[in-house]
Amino acid sequence: MCRSIKTIALQKTSAMKRMGLRNDLELGRYTCGVELRQFI
């Protein structure tokens, strides 16, 4: 669990740096989509 949480945090920071997203809601939606893709 700890590793997954850390990786998710890294993905969020990298996504913010790449896309420049400042809206937490948009970032949350993006991360949720990535997580769903991994599970599926």
HTML snippet that shows the backbone in 3Dmol.js (N, CA, C, O; Angstrom):
<script src="https://3Dmol.org/build/3Dmol-min.js"></script>
<div id="view" style="width:600px;height:400px;position:relative"></div>
<script>
const pdb = `
ATOM      1  N   MET A   1       0.838  -1.207   0.000  1.00  0.00           N
ATOM      2  CA  MET A   1       0.000   0.000   0.000  1.00  0.00           C
ATOM      3  C   MET A   1       0.875   1.260   0.000  1.00  0.00           C
ATOM      4  O   MET A   1       0.621   2.207  -0.744  1.00  0.00           O
ATOM      5  N   CYS A   2       1.904   1.251   0.845  1.00  0.00           N
ATOM      6  CA  CYS A   2       2.748   2.445   0.943  1.00  0.00           C
ATOM      7  C   CYS A   2       3.379   2.767  -0.410  1.00  0.00           C
ATOM      8  O   CYS A   2       3.437   3.925  -0.823  1.00  0.00           O
ATOM      9  N   ARG A   3       3.843   1.735  -1.084  1.00  0.00           N
ATOM     10  CA  ARG A   3       4.480   1.979  -2.379  1.00  0.00           C
ATOM     11  C   ARG A   3       3.486   2.578  -3.357  1.00  0.00           C
ATOM     12  O   ARG A   3       3.801   3.540  -4.058  1.00  0.00           O
ATOM     13  N   SER A   4       2.277   2.006  -3.409  1.00  0.00           N
ATOM     14  CA  SER A   4       1.279   2.504  -4.356  1.00  0.00           C
ATOM     15  C   SER A   4       0.950   3.963  -4.058  1.00  0.00           C
ATOM     16  O   SER A   4       0.814   4.772  -4.976  1.00  0.00           O
ATOM     17  N   ILE A   5       0.822   4.298  -2.772  1.00  0.00           N
ATOM     18  CA  ILE A   5       0.514   5.688  -2.407  1.00  0.00           C
ATOM     19  C   ILE A   5       1.642   6.608  -2.860  1.00  0.00           C
ATOM     20  O   ILE A   5       1.387   7.694  -3.380  1.00  0.00           O
ATOM     21  N   LYS A   6       2.878   6.181  -2.664  1.00  0.00           N
ATOM     22  CA  LYS A   6       4.015   7.011  -3.077  1.00  0.00           C
ATOM     23  C   LYS A   6       4.025   7.173  -4.592  1.00  0.00           C
ATOM     24  O   LYS A   6       4.252   8.272  -5.097  1.00  0.00           O
ATOM     25  N   THR A   7       3.782   6.090  -5.316  1.00  0.00           N
ATOM     26  CA  THR A   7       3.787   6.174  -6.774  1.00  0.00           C
ATOM     27  C   THR A   7       2.675   7.095  -7.255  1.00  0.00           C
ATOM     28  O   THR A   7       2.864   7.872  -8.191  1.00  0.00           O
ATOM     29  N   ILE A   8       1.504   7.006  -6.606  1.00  0.00           N
ATOM     30  CA  ILE A   8       0.390   7.877  -6.997  1.00  0.00           C
ATOM     31  C   ILE A   8       0.781   9.336  -6.771  1.00  0.00           C
ATOM     32  O   ILE A   8       0.498  10.195  -7.606  1.00  0.00           O
ATOM     33  N   ALA A   9       1.430   9.609  -5.645  1.00  0.00           N
ATOM     34  CA  ALA A   9       1.865  10.980  -5.359  1.00  0.00           C
ATOM     35  C   ALA A   9       2.853  11.446  -6.422  1.00  0.00           C
ATOM     36  O   ALA A   9       2.775  12.583  -6.889  1.00  0.00           O
ATOM     37  N   LEU A  10       3.777  10.575  -6.806  1.00  0.00           N
ATOM     38  CA  LEU A  10       4.748  10.934  -7.839  1.00  0.00           C
ATOM     39  C   LEU A  10       4.035  11.192  -9.158  1.00  0.00           C
ATOM     40  O   LEU A  10       4.373  12.133  -9.876  1.00  0.00           O
ATOM     41  N   GLN A  11       3.045  10.355  -9.479  1.00  0.00           N
ATOM     42  CA  GLN A  11       2.293  10.547 -10.721  1.00  0.00           C
ATOM     43  C   GLN A  11       1.582  11.895 -10.704  1.00  0.00           C
ATOM     44  O   GLN A  11       1.531  12.591 -11.718  1.00  0.00           O
ATOM     45  N   LYS A  12       1.027  12.262  -9.535  1.00  0.00           N
ATOM     46  CA  LYS A  12       0.323  13.547  -9.441  1.00  0.00           C
ATOM     47  C   LYS A  12       1.290  14.694  -9.679  1.00  0.00           C
ATOM     48  O   LYS A  12       0.988  15.610 -10.444  1.00  0.00           O
ATOM     49  N   THR A  13       2.456  14.656  -9.028  1.00  0.00           N
ATOM     50  CA  THR A  13       3.422  15.743  -9.186  1.00  0.00           C
ATOM     51  C   THR A  13       3.913  15.804 -10.627  1.00  0.00           C
ATOM     52  O   THR A  13       4.027  16.890 -11.195  1.00  0.00           O
ATOM     53  N   SER A  14       4.203  14.657 -11.223  1.00  0.00           N
ATOM     54  CA  SER A  14       4.680  14.637 -12.606  1.00  0.00           C
ATOM     55  C   SER A  14       3.593  15.159 -13.537  1.00  0.00           C
ATOM     56  O   SER A  14       3.878  15.903 -14.475  1.00  0.00           O
ATOM     57  N   ALA A  15       2.347  14.767 -13.277  1.00  0.00           N
ATOM     58  CA  ALA A  15       1.240  15.227 -14.123  1.00  0.00           C
ATOM     59  C   ALA A  15       1.104  16.743 -14.021  1.00  0.00           C
ATOM     60  O   ALA A  15       0.883  17.421 -15.025  1.00  0.00           O
ATOM     61  N   MET A  16       1.237  17.274 -12.801  1.00  0.00           N
ATOM     62  CA  MET A  16       1.125  18.723 -12.621  1.00  0.00           C
ATOM     63  C   MET A  16       2.250  19.431 -13.355  1.00  0.00           C
ATOM     64  O   MET A  16       2.039  20.487 -13.951  1.00  0.00           O
ATOM     65  N   LYS A  17       3.444  18.854 -13.314  1.00  0.00           N
ATOM     66  CA  LYS A  17       4.582  19.486 -13.986  1.00  0.00           C
ATOM     67  C   LYS A  17       4.397  19.422 -15.497  1.00  0.00           C
ATOM     68  O   LYS A  17       4.692  20.387 -16.203  1.00  0.00           O
ATOM     69  N   ARG A  18       3.909  18.289 -15.994  1.00  0.00           N
ATOM     70  CA  ARG A  18       3.756  18.133 -17.447  1.00  0.00           C
ATOM     71  C   ARG A  18       2.602  18.981 -17.976  1.00  0.00           C
ATOM     72  O   ARG A  18       2.784  19.801 -18.876  1.00  0.00           O
ATOM     73  N   MET A  19       1.417  18.776 -17.409  1.00  0.00           N
ATOM     74  CA  MET A  19       0.228  19.456 -17.929  1.00  0.00           C
ATOM     75  C   MET A  19       0.050  20.850 -17.344  1.00  0.00           C
ATOM     76  O   MET A  19      -0.636  21.693 -17.921  1.00  0.00           O
ATOM     77  N   GLY A  20       0.679  21.086 -16.183  1.00  0.00           N
ATOM     78  CA  GLY A  20       0.510  22.382 -15.541  1.00  0.00           C
ATOM     79  C   GLY A  20      -0.882  22.531 -14.946  1.00  0.00           C
ATOM     80  O   GLY A  20      -1.416  23.637 -14.866  1.00  0.00           O
ATOM     81  N   LEU A  21      -1.472  21.401 -14.525  1.00  0.00           N
ATOM     82  CA  LEU A  21      -2.817  21.467 -13.946  1.00  0.00           C
ATOM     83  C   LEU A  21      -2.750  22.064 -12.548  1.00  0.00           C
ATOM     84  O   LEU A  21      -1.960  21.625 -11.712  1.00  0.00           O
ATOM     85  N   ARG A  22      -3.578  23.061 -12.304  1.00  0.00           N
ATOM     86  CA  ARG A  22      -3.620  23.663 -10.968  1.00  0.00           C
ATOM     87  C   ARG A  22      -4.890  23.261 -10.233  1.00  0.00           C
ATOM     88  O   ARG A  22      -5.019  23.505  -9.034  1.00  0.00           O
ATOM     89  N   ASN A  23      -5.836  22.639 -10.956  1.00  0.00           N
ATOM     90  CA  ASN A  23      -7.108  22.261 -10.341  1.00  0.00           C
ATOM     91  C   ASN A  23      -6.992  20.859  -9.758  1.00  0.00           C
ATOM     92  O   ASN A  23      -6.712  19.907 -10.487  1.00  0.00           O
ATOM     93  N   ASP A  24      -7.203  20.722  -8.452  1.00  0.00           N
ATOM     94  CA  ASP A  24      -7.091  19.412  -7.807  1.00  0.00           C
ATOM     95  C   ASP A  24      -8.132  18.444  -8.357  1.00  0.00           C
ATOM     96  O   ASP A  24      -7.857  17.252  -8.493  1.00  0.00           O
ATOM     97  N   LEU A  25      -9.331  18.947  -8.677  1.00  0.00           N
ATOM     98  CA  LEU A  25     -10.387  18.067  -9.182  1.00  0.00           C
ATOM     99  C   LEU A  25      -9.953  17.437 -10.500  1.00  0.00           C
ATOM    100  O   LEU A  25     -10.102  16.230 -10.692  1.00  0.00           O
ATOM    101  N   GLU A  26      -9.418  18.249 -11.407  1.00  0.00           N
ATOM    102  CA  GLU A  26      -8.983  17.713 -12.697  1.00  0.00           C
ATOM    103  C   GLU A  26      -7.879  16.690 -12.498  1.00  0.00           C
ATOM    104  O   GLU A  26      -7.877  15.636 -13.133  1.00  0.00           O
ATOM    105  N   LEU A  27      -6.935  17.006 -11.606  1.00  0.00           N
ATOM    106  CA  LEU A  27      -5.827  16.097 -11.341  1.00  0.00           C
ATOM    107  C   LEU A  27      -6.353  14.793 -10.758  1.00  0.00           C
ATOM    108  O   LEU A  27      -5.900  13.713 -11.137  1.00  0.00           O
ATOM    109  N   GLY A  28      -7.310  14.891  -9.834  1.00  0.00           N
ATOM    110  CA  GLY A  28      -7.900  13.695  -9.230  1.00  0.00           C
ATOM    111  C   GLY A  28      -8.573  12.835 -10.286  1.00  0.00           C
ATOM    112  O   GLY A  28      -8.440  11.612 -10.267  1.00  0.00           O
ATOM    113  N   ARG A  29      -9.294  13.462 -11.206  1.00  0.00           N
ATOM    114  CA  ARG A  29      -9.965  12.691 -12.259  1.00  0.00           C
ATOM    115  C   ARG A  29      -8.932  11.974 -13.112  1.00  0.00           C
ATOM    116  O   ARG A  29      -9.112  10.808 -13.465  1.00  0.00           O
ATOM    117  N   TYR A  30      -7.845  12.673 -13.445  1.00  0.00           N
ATOM    118  CA  TYR A  30      -6.802  12.068 -14.270  1.00  0.00           C
ATOM    119  C   TYR A  30      -6.186  10.858 -13.572  1.00  0.00           C
ATOM    120  O   TYR A  30      -6.028   9.799 -14.179  1.00  0.00           O
ATOM    121  N   THR A  31      -5.841  11.019 -12.299  1.00  0.00           N
ATOM    122  CA  THR A  31      -5.225   9.920 -11.553  1.00  0.00           C
ATOM    123  C   THR A  31      -6.204   8.760 -11.429  1.00  0.00           C
ATOM    124  O   THR A  31      -5.803   7.603 -11.551  1.00  0.00           O
ATOM    125  N   CYS A  32      -7.485   9.051 -11.187  1.00  0.00           N
ATOM    126  CA  CYS A  32      -8.491   7.982 -11.067  1.00  0.00           C
ATOM    127  C   CYS A  32      -8.554   7.198 -12.371  1.00  0.00           C
ATOM    128  O   CYS A  32      -8.631   5.969 -12.351  1.00  0.00           O
ATOM    129  N   GLY A  33      -8.521   7.890 -13.496  1.00  0.00           N
ATOM    130  CA  GLY A  33      -8.574   7.209 -14.782  1.00  0.00           C
ATOM    131  C   GLY A  33      -7.370   6.295 -14.961  1.00  0.00           C
ATOM    132  O   GLY A  33      -7.509   5.176 -15.456  1.00  0.00           O
ATOM    133  N   VAL A  34      -6.199   6.758 -14.564  1.00  0.00           N
ATOM    134  CA  VAL A  34      -4.994   5.936 -14.684  1.00  0.00           C
ATOM    135  C   VAL A  34      -5.113   4.706 -13.796  1.00  0.00           C
ATOM    136  O   VAL A  34      -4.775   3.600 -14.218  1.00  0.00           O
ATOM    137  N   GLU A  35      -5.592   4.891 -12.571  1.00  0.00           N
ATOM    138  CA  GLU A  35      -5.731   3.762 -11.645  1.00  0.00           C
ATOM    139  C   GLU A  35      -6.714   2.746 -12.212  1.00  0.00           C
ATOM    140  O   GLU A  35      -6.455   1.543 -12.163  1.00  0.00           O
ATOM    141  N   LEU A  36      -7.840   3.215 -12.751  1.00  0.00           N
ATOM    142  CA  LEU A  36      -8.840   2.300 -13.305  1.00  0.00           C
ATOM    143  C   LEU A  36      -8.228   1.515 -14.459  1.00  0.00           C
ATOM    144  O   LEU A  36      -8.468   0.315 -14.591  1.00  0.00           O
ATOM    145  N   ARG A  37      -7.437   2.187 -15.295  1.00  0.00           N
ATOM    146  CA  ARG A  37      -6.814   1.495 -16.426  1.00  0.00           C
ATOM    147  C   ARG A  37      -5.877   0.397 -15.927  1.00  0.00           C
ATOM    148  O   ARG A  37      -5.832  -0.692 -16.499  1.00  0.00           O
ATOM    149  N   GLN A  38      -5.134   0.683 -14.865  1.00  0.00           N
ATOM    150  CA  GLN A  38      -4.202  -0.314 -14.338  1.00  0.00           C
ATOM    151  C   GLN A  38      -4.963  -1.522 -13.813  1.00  0.00           C
ATOM    152  O   GLN A  38      -4.562  -2.661 -14.051  1.00  0.00           O
ATOM    153  N   PHE A  39      -6.082  -1.275 -13.088  1.00  0.00           N
ATOM    154  CA  PHE A  39      -6.845  -2.393 -12.526  1.00  0.00           C
ATOM    155  C   PHE A  39      -7.479  -3.217 -13.639  1.00  0.00           C
ATOM    156  O   PHE A  39      -7.492  -4.447 -13.583  1.00  0.00           O
ATOM    157  N   ILE A  40      -8.003  -2.529 -14.649  1.00  0.00           N
ATOM    158  CA  ILE A  40      -8.666  -3.254 -15.743  1.00  0.00           C
ATOM    159  C   ILE A  40      -7.599  -3.893 -16.625  1.00  0.00           C
ATOM    160  O   ILE A  40      -7.928  -4.555 -17.610  1.00  0.00           O
TER     161      ILE A  40
END
`;
const viewer = $3Dmol.createViewer("view");
viewer.addModel(pdb, "pdb");
viewer.setStyle({}, {cartoon: {color: "spectrum"}});
viewer.zoomTo();
viewer.render();
</script>
